[in-house]
């Protein structure tokens, strides 16, 4: 059965695009870098959990990662969703450092790092809310009621989980990532009655893929950024000089002499991530600092983007989240994460 693999979420893709397109003097904004590092730490934690799941042999299980569905008008996001013939499992993932204290009496989740002590979002409560939304969402499609289990997984192996009230629910539902494989097997053994046959699971798979609606952040509005903050044209990925010049079917850097055949592609992807889901030929020319309508048409056509409209009304549409380049870099990548690495 096809599954939804974990690719970089829009949040990560958009921050990477932002750091590529900001002028050098604006890239070291502490708020932007700290926010980005926290999202990246969460994404890395989710990948640790993916690996732990991959080491476990579950019977006829389908795993979906980073799912965002809408229950009525309320969106709900699930880090990892595992569907088996006998049960469904929701996994909430936290990549956090320090001592993590679960106060069962007040339903509080407290993080202590050095002398700093602060309340964080309660992962067990988050999982239960996701469970309630998922139950209603499944009912809306007349799917049979199926047991739904929840787990909250701490992906940072150095974090310490404290359960001062000795709550059994906390022991059962809040675990370290290294305990996940055994926990998955334990949950599987609890359920031996088949609820979802193969046909129903295929139907559910189609529904999940059809109704998954990834969140696209508007970072320009969030950080109050305007045109003056951004590079005009294509920046050289070797020396950061801009704009590069187009001649003889290549982009050339006037400063260091570096050249590229397809430097425009990442810049067009970045436009979609930062400015909107569609792009016209005129907008493309302004963004790349080129004059030729035919050259811009050739660039856009070669990227196999969905097209609507005709002539001057032609619009090129952004690719799906999974189709964006997954290994694209941005200026200062290594240095940024020496300074900001973990939540």
Order of alpha helices (4+ residues) and beta strands (2+ residues): alpha-alpha-beta-beta-beta-beta-beta-beta-alpha-beta-beta-alpha-beta-alpha-alpha-alpha-beta-beta-beta-alpha-beta-alpha-alpha-beta-beta-alpha
